[in-house]
Amino acid sequence: MNGNEFGRLFRVTTFGESHGQAMGVTVSGCPAGLELDQDDIQVELDRRKPGQSQITTSRGEPDAVSIKSGLQDGYTTGTPIGMVIQNKDARSGKYEPFITAPRPSHGDFTYSAKFGTRNWGGGGRSSARETANWVAAGAVARKILASEGIEIRAHVNQIGDIEAPEVRFEDIREHAEENPVRCAHPETAERMREAIDDYQREGDSIGGSIYFEIRGAPRGLGAPRFDSIPARLGQAMLSVPATTGFEFGLGREARRYRGSERNEDWEFDENGDPIPTGNDHGGIQGGITTGQPIRGEVTLHAPTSIPKKQTTVDWETGEEKEAQVIGRHDPVLPPRGVPVVEAMAALTMVDFMLLGGRVNPDRLDGDLGEYDTDYHPSSPENDPEDAATSTEPTED
């Protein structure tokens, strides 16, 4: 299976299945000198993990991360960072009826058709549980970006036909985590929650969307055509399970605008630099960042695992069967998708910062050739008498 790696200089390689022993990720290309510990990763994983509220799956996974490599005395060393997340609450028995009778709108049949086999427990590699790896890697990327003054925030801006009004970046930062829907507009969040509860009672699910914003990205990131910012962000966001659409700036609404309406005049900012008069372009022109906030939206379809009865066919027996997916599943995806979208945005942006020379790929301090640093390990003050090796100052 290909397609398990993301990024150019900041490369993320993942492994694991939903009901396998563990999930795991290797991050290659993180510069040395980044202060990092497991708590930095865990805080993001806790935002994505199951069982957070009544509108998420009840699967009891602590998603406790263990960092296996790439750190020395609390700092990255520039070598690959290996992280593992153990699966603790897998129950595969409920998936046995679907081994040769694919669940409607899942990846069951396509995986079997491609590989001739598949890990069927919990959906295996096609499960959205795999995004735990992305969030772990994204936590590393976010720390690098924070050191460069770049901040990424997202919130749920629509569930079904309930849409939140436009909110400020500060509102997303302050309010998105205050409710289980992760909508930064409290009144709309309550309406969304009520609607989700209704769908859940009906044994059904519903789709929605996530708005994200990137602040502090310098102008000049990205390259024309295939390595443009929207091209790479689009790849990142469309990789998120259940994504059916990615937009930036005006997005699909741009079809309604005349050129004279969408075009933005130029003016000078307080530093005397040219700047567009608006930001309908979402911080990107010609595929390259303008220095303005990057704005985008990701649409997720309704979860496909629902208790309502549906129809499938069993290719082994040749029978048509009634399918009812009984298990622990989310009735809506955007609330737990917020940290995933933020992680993919972070992974994309840190890669561009490295590619554009804004961050040194070897070390964050940029002091090339300097070896006596604040984060270099220190020698012991005194060698133990029973040590296998020792050093002593020579006499002049």
Secondary structure, DSSP 8 states (H G I E B T S, - for coil): ----EE-SSSEEEEE--TTSSEEEEEEE---BT-B--HHHHHHHHHHHSS-SSTTS--------EEEEESEETTEE-SS-EEEEEE-----GGGGGGGSSS--TTSSHHHHHHHHS----GGGGGGSGGGHHHHHHHHHHHHHHHHHTT-EEEEEEEEETTEE-----HHHHHHHGGGSTT--SSHHHHHHHHHHHHHHHHTT----EEEEEEEES--TT-S-SGGG-HHHHHHHHHHTSTTEEEEEETTGGGGGG--HHHH---EEE-TTS-EEES--TTTTEETTEE-SS-EEEEEEE---S--SS-EEEEETTTTEEEEE---S---S-SHHHHHHHHHHHHHHHHHHHHHHTTSS-SSBTT--TT----TTS----SS--TT-SS-------
